[in-house]
């Protein structure tokens, strides 16, 4: 036969186990969300690189490209996603993109753009070849 104190202790232990299990589920869900976000950032930047490469391969000038919203820091579009990266998950991909651009002599430029009516704003990525001395 169990005492009331033992039953109370068992109830407290059960509640603690449930709380710990809930915390574990939350942590796993947060990690899954972070992994999905990192993947989305990588895919978005790979698509930008692909579009730049395709335009140049076709002999076209690459037009400034709107950076996808996935690069915004917590969906706050007023923060520069490349020059002022404050999301550590983005930095790896942005560094890889900058390394790729430097290797191709295409320094990237990020510029702010908006619709002129205060409804929407975004960042555009553009590339241009480095100016080589003696060549225009």
C-alpha positions in Angstrom: 0.0 0.0 0.0 1.3 3.4 -0.9 1.1 6.5 1.2 -0.3 9.8 0.1 3.2 11.2 0.1 4.4 8.5 -2.3 1.5 9.0 -4.6 2.1 12.8 -4.6 5.8 12.2 -5.4 4.8 9.8 -8.2 2.5 12.5 -9.6 5.3 15.1 -9.4 7.7 12.7 -11.1 5.1 12.0 -13.9 4.6 15.7 -14.5 8.3 16.3 -14.7 8.7 13.5 -17.2 5.9 15.0 -19.4 7.5 18.4 -19.1 10.9 17.1 -20.2 9.3 15.1 -23.1 7.5 18.3 -24.3 10.8 20.3 -24.1 12.5 17.5 -26.1 9.8 17.6 -28.8 10.1 21.4 -29.0 13.8 21.3 -29.4 13.5 18.6 -32.1 10.9 20.7 -33.9 13.1 23.8 -33.7 16.1 22.0 -35.1 14.0 20.6 -38.0 12.8 24.1 -38.8 16.3 25.5 -38.7 17.6 22.7 -41.0 14.7 23.4 -43.4 15.5 27.1 -43.3 19.3 26.5 -44.0 18.3 24.3 -46.9 16.0 27.0 -48.3 18.7 29.6 -48.1 21.2 27.3 -49.9 18.6 26.6 -52.6 17.8 30.2 -53.0 21.4 31.3 -53.4 22.2 28.4 -55.7 19.3 29.5 -57.9 20.7 33.1 -58.0 24.1 31.7 -59.1 22.4 29.5 -61.7 20.5 32.5 -63.1 23.7 34.6 -63.3 25.6 31.8 -65.0 22.8 31.2 -67.5 22.5 34.9 -68.4 26.2 35.2 -69.0 26.4 31.9 -71.0 23.6 33.3 -73.3 25.6 36.5 -73.8 23.1 38.6 -71.8 23.8 41.0 -69.1 22.6 39.6 -65.8 19.9 41.9 -64.5 19.7 42.8 -60.8 17.9 39.9 -59.0 15.5 40.3 -56.1 16.8 38.4 -53.2 14.3 35.9 -51.9 12.5 36.6 -48.6 14.1 33.5 -47.1 17.2 35.7 -46.7 15.5 38.3 -44.6 16.4 38.3 -40.9 13.3 37.2 -39.2 11.3 38.6 -42.1 12.6 42.2 -41.4 13.4 43.4 -44.9 15.2 46.5 -43.7 18.3 44.6 -42.8 20.9 44.1 -45.5 21.1 40.3 -45.9 24.6 40.1 -47.2 26.5 43.2 -46.0 25.0 43.0 -42.5 24.3 39.3 -42.0 22.9 38.8 -38.5 21.5 35.3 -39.0 24.4 32.8 -38.4 22.6 30.2 -40.5 22.9 32.5 -43.5 26.6 33.3 -43.1 27.9 29.9 -44.5 25.8 30.3 -47.7 26.6 33.9 -48.1 30.3 33.2 -47.7 30.1 30.5 -50.3 28.3 32.8 -52.7 30.9 35.6 -52.1 33.7 33.1 -52.7 32.0 31.9 -55.9 31.6 35.5 -57.1 35.2 36.5 -56.3 36.4 33.4 -58.1 34.4 34.4 -61.2 35.6 38.1 -61.0 32.0 39.1 -60.3 31.9 41.2 -57.2 28.3 41.2 -55.9 26.4 44.4 -55.0 23.3 44.4 -52.8 21.0 47.4 -53.2 17.8 48.3 -51.5 14.7 48.7 -53.7 11.0 49.4 -53.1 7.8 50.0 -54.9 7.9 53.7 -54.2 4.6 53.6 -52.3 5.7 52.2 -49.0 3.9 48.9 -49.5 6.8 46.6 -50.3 10.6 46.7 -50.2 13.3 44.2 -51.1 17.0 43.7 -51.7 18.5 43.2 -55.2 21.7 41.4 -56.0 23.7 42.4 -59.0 27.1 41.5 -60.4 29.5 43.1 -62.8 33.0 42.2 -63.9 35.9 43.7 -62.2 37.5 46.5 -64.2 40.8 45.2 -65.6 43.6 47.8 -66.0 44.0 48.9 -69.6 40.6 47.4 -70.7 37.3 49.2 -70.7 
